[in-house]
């Protein structure tokens, strides 16, 4: 297949195992990159490894976002395990916390804007019990 022609979808059970194997492959490739660069026989395999890496990361990113949105602990655990195995857990957790904080800030700002608008129309300002 040509560059980017692979469609890779892994189950949530396969994702952590793929991440461990991928990390090992990426470490080897980092060490041997200069020696492998330009070797025609290896080029398709390198492209495949990069495609798998991108797919695993993309799938884990999506799983993390969805798990945080739906409060799905098993999916959250799987996504975090993948990022741990790939060596980027800290970065992903920091990104997730920053996104959650930004979302919370937007939600609070929107709520305050609605309260202010209701008060300006002569409605009751403040919290309303449901």
C-alpha positions as CSV (number, residue, x, y, z in Angstrom):
1,X,0.0,0.0,0.0
2,X,1.0,3.6,-0.6
3,X,1.9,6.0,2.2
4,X,-1.0,6.4,4.6
5,X,-3.1,3.7,2.9
6,X,-3.4,1.6,6.0
7,X,-6.6,1.8,8.0
8,X,-5.7,0.6,11.5
9,X,-8.4,0.2,14.2
10,X,-7.6,-1.7,17.4
11,X,-10.0,-2.9,20.1
12,X,-9.6,-1.5,23.6
13,X,-8.1,-4.8,24.6
14,X,-5.5,-4.6,21.8
15,X,-4.6,-0.9,22.2
16,X,-2.4,-1.2,25.4
17,X,-0.5,-4.2,23.9
18,X,0.1,-2.4,20.6
19,X,1.4,0.6,22.6
20,X,4.0,-1.5,24.4
21,X,5.2,-3.0,21.1
22,X,5.1,0.3,19.4
23,X,7.2,1.9,22.0
24,X,9.8,-0.8,21.6
25,X,9.8,-0.4,17.8
26,X,10.1,3.4,18.1
27,X,13.0,3.1,20.5
28,X,14.8,0.8,18.0
29,X,14.1,3.1,15.1
30,X,15.4,6.1,17.0
31,X,18.7,4.3,17.7
32,X,19.0,3.0,14.1
33,X,17.4,5.8,12.1
34,X,20.6,7.0,10.4
35,X,21.6,3.5,9.3
36,X,18.1,2.7,8.1
37,X,17.5,5.9,6.2
38,X,17.5,5.4,2.5
39,X,17.3,1.6,2.6
40,X,14.6,0.8,0.1
41,X,13.7,-2.5,1.6
42,X,13.0,-0.9,5.0
43,X,11.1,2.2,3.8
44,X,7.7,0.6,3.6
45,X,8.0,-0.9,7.0
46,X,9.1,2.4,8.5
47,X,6.0,4.0,6.9
48,X,3.8,1.3,8.3
49,X,5.3,1.7,11.8
50,X,4.6,5.5,11.6
51,X,1.1,4.8,10.5
52,X,0.5,2.4,13.4
53,X,2.0,4.9,15.8
54,X,-0.3,7.7,14.6
55,X,-3.4,5.4,14.7
56,X,-2.6,4.2,18.2
57,X,-2.2,7.7,19.5
58,X,-5.3,9.0,17.6
59,X,-7.4,6.2,19.0
60,X,-6.1,6.7,22.6
61,X,-6.7,10.4,22.3
62,X,-10.3,9.8,21.3
63,X,-10.7,7.2,24.0
64,X,-9.4,9.6,26.6
65,X,-11.7,12.5,25.5
66,X,-14.7,10.3,25.4
67,X,-13.9,8.6,28.8
68,X,-13.6,12.0,30.4
69,X,-16.8,13.2,28.9
70,X,-18.8,10.2,29.8
71,X,-16.9,9.4,33.1
72,X,-16.1,5.9,31.8
73,X,-13.4,4.6,34.2
74,X,-12.4,1.4,32.2
75,X,-11.9,3.5,29.0
76,X,-10.0,6.1,31.0
77,X,-7.7,3.5,32.5
78,X,-7.0,2.0,29.1
79,X,-6.2,5.3,27.5
80,X,-3.9,6.3,30.4
81,X,-2.2,2.9,30.2
82,X,-1.6,3.4,26.5
83,X,0.0,6.8,27.1
84,X,2.1,5.4,29.9
85,X,3.4,2.7,27.6
86,X,4.2,5.3,24.9
87,X,6.1,7.4,27.4
88,X,3.8,10.5,27.2
89,X,1.5,10.0,30.1
90,X,2.4,13.3,31.9
91,X,1.9,15.4,28.7
92,X,-1.4,13.8,28.0
93,X,-2.7,14.2,31.6
94,X,-1.6,17.9,31.5
95,X,-3.4,18.4,28.2
96,X,-6.5,16.8,29.6
97,X,-6.5,18.9,32.7
98,X,-5.9,22.1,30.7
99,X,-8.8,21.2,28.4
100,X,-11.1,20.4,31.3
101,X,-10.2,23.7,33.0
102,X,-10.9,25.6,29.8
103,X,-14.2,23.9,29.4
104,X,-15.2,24.5,33.0
105,X,-14.2,28.2,32.6
106,X,-16.4,28.5,29.5
107,X,-19.3,26.7,31.3
108,X,-19.0,29.0,34.3
109,X,-18.8,32.1,32.1
110,X,-21.8,31.1,30.1
111,X,-23.8,30.4,33.3
112,X,-22.9,33.8,34.7
113,X,-23.8,35.5,31.5
114,X,-27.2,33.8,31.6
115,X,-27.7,34.9,35.2
116,X,-26.7,38.5,34.3
117,X,-29.1,38.5,31.3
118,X,-32.0,37.2,33.4
119,X,-31.3,39.9,36.0
120,X,-31.2,42.6,33.3
121,X,-34.6,41.5,32.1
122,X,-36.0,41.9,35.6
123,X,-35.8,38.3,36.4
124,X,-34.5,36.9,39.6
125,X,-30.7,36.8,39.7
126,X,-29.0,33.9,41.4
127,X,-29.4,30.1,41.4
128,X,-32.7,28.6,40.8
129,X,-33.5,25.2,42.3
130,X,-34.6,22.6,39.7
